[in-house]
Amino acid sequence: MMRALPIVFAVLTALLLCLPNPAWAGTTDTGFTYQGRLRSGGLPATGDFAMTFSLWDAELAGAQIGAPVGLPAVSVSGGVFAVELDFGVSVYNGMPRWLEIEVDGQTLSPRQAITGSPYAIQTRGMFVDDQGEIGIGTNAPWNDLAILSGGLGVFDDVGDGVRFTTDGFAIDRAFNEDPAYEFDGTTDEHTVYSGGAPSLRIDGNGDVSIGFGITPAAKLHVETGAHADAIYGMNTQAAGNVSGIHGETASSLGRAVFGEATATAGSNAGVRGESESTAGSGVHGIANAVSGVSFGVRGDAFSSSGRGVFGSAASASGTTSGVWGSAISPGGRGVYGFGATGVLGQSNSSMGVGVQGLATGADGTGVYAASSAATGNGIALHAVAGSPTGYSGYFEGGRTYFDGNVGLGVTDPTSPLAVAGFSASGTGLIDVQVLGSGGFGVRAQTSSASGTAIFGETSPDGPGAGAGAGISGSSHVRNGRGVEGYAEHDTENHFGVYGSAGPTGYDFYAGGLGMDYGSPSSIRWKRNVEPIHDPLALVAQMRGVYFDWDEEHGGRHAIGFIGEEVGVVLPEVVAYETDGEFVTGMDYAKVTPLLVEAVKALNAENQLLRERLEKIESQMSENLKPMANSR
């Protein structure tokens, strides 16, 4: 096959693929006509031949680009043929391409290079210079793509829009004049200019500033020195719950709208609201958060005589409010004050209320007091009653909760509840009455493994020193308990009532007229009752000993059993540590049934021996009678 004629084909940009080309008449936008000569045996070939055309990225070897075009019957006359080829648009990316031809299964060589067309380099107002820079409306492009026109219109009927991928982009007001818009691809910053100066800026974080030459310090930052209002919002709807300006924050400590007046003199206002409606609100704050420390309206005062919030109702009649706050949040505050006087209320009426808080939510707070000072003796809530029968604090219904140390008669409590005072005989320093049945006068609980739920201590040096009691219990009802202890645990040792005394004291002392010690023993509550077998043998395995306690347990001389030895004989009367090696305690009283049965068994043996002795003595007496008679 002779070398084919050069192929006339041009690829510029996606914008030029739709431009008509006289050399492509009758073809698609990406198709072209290929003419060639085919010889067979040195002579021009004639007839129909099966041909396959494919594109490659190299003249030799390389990789095939796209799918091949197969033509089963190409007419060749006098050695000349012409075919229409279309490999689509994706195979052309500006890199060189070569055409490979296969005839009746035989690959022809060499491949043919696909060249550009001079007609396509400049067509219909588009100019490409020797450096590959493209100009539209100009023959002197000053950039990779330069457009010089009285206007630029883009119509998009697909919905893809116009996309620029670049590190920088700018729009000038006129050729080589002040910029109107700039985009910096390195910082992702957009800037809009007015009169040659930046008036609107969007930085890489999406923060927006409006004002000449300012950098955004917030999500929306507006500054002006030429207008009365930096931001003016107006909603012209005549009905509905609409807003001129709406602020919203998702933070539990955030402020939807925050105003600050920095002038140190004058009647300025951080936030000021005005309403001309008879039912309107100059400032109306609502905290709708269902959790968190939210505020309907919050005011801070840092002056020694300042007011966090000051409200004045000048009407002499009606249900007016100097300050009225409402919070829907379970943890919200209708009114919250912070400062030297967070909230100050005063009423001159005999039935008036200086400050009244009302919480209608399930977990709301009627009145909330806080002292935020990190040092000193700050007081969150200070109440004073001038009348001796008045109440400095009056709580009605519900529950009362204190977090921290509480002192009654104590100014510096070191425990959660500290009470100090003098109590006359027959009266209590703390008087607790339970009016219902089954309740507790005092109920204490500790979660510490070594804690004490209730601890009582008497001081011998205190007033009325004598036979005092750390804890004293009294019951005047049938089956009542003066003092009751209960312990429950699955694995560790625990004590219903635990007593400990010094070397000369009593761990437990019964000084009343009743039984010293008792435990449930009725047959009504017992199952599987059976006798203790061979009690004397069991007692024989136990030994009573003298011993000295170690210092941790008092160091005194004592008499008793060895718990581990008893546990082998009577495991029911001892308690072991978790590992089961050592005994932690022993119930000496429970040894009594064994001793009783042992005494009974010993008595039975003694009775048998006594009967045998009496029988022997009787026989001996009978045997001695003949001897006595013979004398």
Secondary structure, 3 states (H helix, E strand, C coil): CCCCCCCECCCCCCCCCCCCCHHHCCCCCCEEEEEEECEECCEECCEEEEEEEEEECCCCCCCEEEEEEEEEEEEEECCEEEEEEECCCCCCCCCCCEEEEEECCEECCCCEECECCHHHHCECCEEECCCCCEEECCCCCCCCEEECCCCCCCCCCCCCCCCCCCCEEEEECCCCCCEEEEEECCCCEEEEEECCEEEEEECCCCCEEECCCCCCCCCEEECCCCCCCCCCCCCCCCCCCCCCCCCCCCCCCCCCCCCCCCCCCCCCCCCCCCCCCCCCCCCCCEECCCCCCCECCEEECCCCCCECCCCCCCCCCCCCCCCCCEECCCCCECCEEECCECCCCCCCCCCCCCCCCCCCCCCCCCCCCCCCCCCCCCCCCCCCCCCCCCCCCCCCCCCCCCCCCEEECCCCCCCCEEECCCCCCCCCCCCCCCCCCCCCCCCCCCCCCCCCCCCCCCCCCCCCCCCCCCCCCCCCCCCCCCCCCCCCCCCCCCCCCCCCCCCCCCCCCCCCCCCCCCCCCCHHHCCCCCCCCCHHHHHHCCCCEEEECCHHHCCCEEEECCHHHHHHHCHHHEEECCCCCCEEEECHHHHHHHHHHHHHHHHHHHHHHHHHHHHHHHHHHHHHHHHHHHC
